[in-house]
Amino acid sequence: MGLRLLSEGVLVAIVSGILVVVVNLPFISDMGRYVFSVPFWKSVAAATLINIFILAAAEFLIQTSINRSLQKENALLKYRQLKNQINPHFLFNSLNVLVSLINKDSGLAVKYTKKLSAVYRYVLTQDEQDTVTVREETEFIENYIGILKTRFNEGLEFRFDIKPSDMTRRVPPMSLQLLIENAVKHNAVSPERPLSIDIASDGHFLCVSNNINPRLSSGEGTGVGLKNLSNKYAILAGRDISVSDDGNVFSVKLPLL
């Protein structure tokens, strides 16, 4: 490091001396004598300091740009790693449902498979996208809801109240799926005690809320899904999701991007 700085300093001084000579060449008749004069070396010293300052500023700006680029690449890498943590989990659950349906009703299993195919078409096409429009996400969720309704029938209710103007806003892909999956995972779902899930927007947030029907034998959740979603927003927008639980209703607000 020290040797590099020394060599750079010497190089800058040499270049500065050459520049001083070139600039003064039209005005000095005896350049050989001028090179050994005090004014020459003062000019070289001043030019060297100016050039060092310019080079330092340029190096600082270049390094800052490189650091920002690396930070962005690292953030995107972390984000894609977060997405990959969710997708295999979703596939595992979906295949378990399919196996269950095959044993109960082969005709229903065929319909379920078609809906599952549509869902995974979305999963595969959005894999390289960091965000999707609310319209794209809700169209996907309608297929996903079809899969859940196949399994739970009247035990599961959905209501949508999304403003038309919010349909072009953006959210991380698979966000709604994760929240709906969590609601089904942590609550009892039956026709006698339906699980109601509301999806609404207010121009600033996309809110997913559900009534709380605790499972009798449900263990404590790990919170990995919500933590991943929170990390996604931190990486993409420097913002966070909002989670509330009053004992009757569980809600998650996703900032619209």
N, C-alpha and C positions, 0 to 999 in steps of 0.2 A: 504493500500500500504506500509506504513512504517513498520507495524507489520510484513508483509510478508517478507520484506527485512531483518528485524532484525532476524526473525526466520531462514531465509535462511543462513544468515551470521553465526549464532551460529552453524547450522548444518554443514556448510562447515568447520568451525574451529574444530569441534569434529572429522569429517572425516579426516581432515589434521593431527590432533594429533594422531589418530589411525595409519595413514599411516607412520608418522615419527617413531612411536614405532615399527611397523612391519619392516620397512627398517633397523632400527638400532639394532634390536633384536639380530642378529648374532654377532654384534660387541661390545655390551655393556653387561658386566657381572652383574652389579648392576642396573637393569632397574628402580627399585623403586627410587633410588637416582637420576638417570638421569632425570626422569620425573620432578623433582623439581629443575632442574638446569637451568641456563640462556641459555646455548646452545640449550637445548630442546625447550624452548619457542621461541627462535629466529628461529629455524627450523620450528616450527608450524606456526609462523607468516609468514614466507616466503612461506611455502606450501599453507597457506590460501589465500595469495594474488595471487599466481599462479592459484589456483583452481577457485577463483572468476573471474579472467581474462578469463580463459577457459570457464567457465559457461556463462559469459556475452557475449563472442563471439559466443558461440553456440546458446544462446537465440536470439541474434541479427540475426543470419543467419536463424533460424527457423521462426522468426517473419517476416523477409523479404520475405521468401518463401511463408508464409501464405498470406501476403499482395498482392504479385504478383498473387497468385492464385485467391484471391478475386477480384482483379482488372480485371483479365481475365474473370471471371464469370460475373461480372457486365457489362463488355464490350459486351460479347456475349448476355446477357439479353437485353441490349439496342439495339443491332443489330437486334435481333429477334422481338423486339417491333417495330422497324422501318419497317421490312418486313411486319408485320401485319397491319401497317398503309396503305400500298399500295394495298395489295391483295383485301380487301373488296371494295376499290374504283374501281379496275379493274373489279371485278364481277358486280358491279352496272352498270358501263358503258356498259359492254358486254350484260347484260340482257336487257338494254334499246334498244340496237341495234336489238336484237333478237325479241323483241315485235314489233318493227317497221317493220321488215322483214315479220313477220307472217301476218301482216295486208296488206302487199303489194304483197308478192309472197311466197306462202307456200312451193313450191318446193325449192326455194332459201333458205328459212328458214331451211329446212332439211339439206342442204349442210352446211349451216352456223353452225348449231348445232353440226354436226360431227367435224368440225374444232375447234369449241369452246371446245368440249370434249377433243380433242387432246391437246389443249392449257392448259386446267386445269389439265390434267394428269401430265403435266410437272410441273405446279405450286405446285401440291400436293407432287410430288416425290422429288422436290428440297427444300421443306420447311425446312428440318433439315440440309441442306447444307449451309455453309457460303460462298462458292464460287463454280462456275461451270466452265468448260472449255469453251472457245470461240466457239468451235464446237457445244457443247450442247446448248449454248445460241442462236446461229444462226439457228440451226435446229428448235428450239422453235419459233424463230422470223419468220421463213418462214410460219409456221402455223398461227401465229398472223397476218402476212401480208395478208394471204388468207382471214382472217376475215374482215380486213379493205378493201381489194379489192372488197369483196362482196358488201360492202356498197358504196364505192366511185368510183368503176370502173376505168375509165381512168383519174379521177381527182387526182390519187395518183400514183407516180412513185418511184421505189426503185432501187438503184444501189449498188452492193457489190464489194468491192476491198480489201479483207482480205488476207494477206499473208498466204500461207499454213503453214509456220513455226509458225505463231501466233495462229493457231487453238488449240494448246495444252496449251496455256497460260490461265490464269483464270481471271474471273471478278465476282462481286456479281450477283447472279441470279436476273432476271427480270430487269436488268439495261437497256438493249436495249429497252425493252417494255415500260419502263417509259419514255424514251426520245422520242420514236416514238409517244406515246400517247400524250405527251406534244406538239409535233410539230403539230399533227392533231387538238388538242384542241385550239391552239392559232393562227391557220392560216386558211384562206379560202381555201376550197378544191373543185375544179370544173374542168371539162374537158377543159374549156376555160383558166383557170389559174391553171395548175397542181401544186400540191405540190410535189417537188422532194426531196427525202431523200437519202443521201449517207452514207454508212457505210463502213469505210476503216480502215486499220491498217498500222503502220509503224515500227513495232518491239518494240515500247515503249508504244504506246497508241492505243486505239480503238476509232476512231473519228466518231461521228454521226453529220451530218450537213444537214441543209435544207434551201431552199430559203424562204424568208419572204414574205408571202401574208397575211397581217393583216386582220382580220375579221372586217367588218364595225361596228358591234355591240359588239365587244369583250371587256370585262372588263379587268382590270388589274389582272394578275395572282398572286397567293399567293406565288409562289416559294417554296411551301412545298416539291414538288417532288425532285427538285434539291438539296434542303437543306438536305433531307433524304439521297440522294445518296452521298452527300459530307460527311455526318456523317458516313455512312457505310464505306467509304474509310478511314476515320480518325480512326475508330475502328479497322478495319481489317489490315491496312497496315501503318497507320500513314502518309498517303499521301492525296492529295486532287484532285478533278477533276478540269478541266480548262474550263471555259465558255467564249465564245467570240461572239460579235454581232456588225457587221459593218454596220447595217442598211439594208443590202441586204441578208446576209447569217448569220444564227445562228448556232453555232457549240459548241459541248461539247466533250472534250477529256477525256476518261476514262483510267487511268493508267493500263497497263497489269500487272497482278500479277504472 
